[in-house]
């Protein structure tokens, strides 16, 4: 079990988890100013928490030594894929745990799981392209595009605004699944970029 502890510390998992919890608590506290609970009927608050979580988790997708990541005698592909999937599960767990307390967050379980998967896939793709230090840019960019996308009228705008679409929207579900699969595969095979 010592190797798991060392791996988690080398990937800055405690700091990422602390950033995720503090960010979620901050967004939740700031969004309580409205009439109802935080995010009642508005998916932007949970999506913001999920994006912050994916961005915080993305820092750990690059190790301290890229040469070690590429030349170690262990099989990195399953470990990298497991890291991405576990990060996505933890990112989804935070708003779901807030929702389970009855405190609001206004998003369905399906929306939280879908968006967490897609955002984590984006972070993994960013890590494969530019390394862990810049992996946060893709989730941030897509979040910005989603918030600024005009009203949904066709498939291109559905794909652009997939984060904010209701659960059960086929274009949003397929976009998130594509991003998760592509990002996880690219990161698992190629590792973090330089």
C-alpha positions, 0 to 999 in steps of 0.5 A: 500500500506504500506505493499507492500513498507515494503515487498519490502524494507525487500526483498532488492528490491531497492538494487537488482534493482540498482544492475541490472541497474548498472550491465546492464549499465556496461556490455553494456558500456564494450561491445561497444568496438567491431565494431557494437553495443553491442552483435550484433548477439552474445547472450552472452551479453544479457544472461550475463545481464539476469544472473546478473539480476537473481542473483541480484534479488535472494538476495530478495528471503530470508527474514530477519526472516525465522521464520516469513516467515514460521509462519505468518498468511498470505498466503505466497504461492501466494506472493512467486510465484508472487515475483518470476514471477515479478522478472523474468519480471523485469529482462527481462525488462532491456535488452528489454528496452535497445533493444527498444532504438535501442542500440543493445543487439543483442537478440530477445524478445523470447530469452530474455523472455525464458532465464529470465524465466529459470534463475529466476526459477533457482534462486527460486530453489536455494532459496528454497534449500539454502536460499536467500543468496546462491540463486545466485549460480544456475544461476551462475553455469548454466551460466558458464556451458553454456559458456563452453559447447562444440558445440551442438550435441545432446539433453544433450548438448542442455539442458546444453547450453539452455541459448545460443541457438536461440529462437525457439529451443524446448530443450531450451524452454522446459528446461527454462519452466521446470526450471521456473515451478520447481523453482517457485513451490519449492520456493512458497511451501517451502519458503526460505531454512535455 
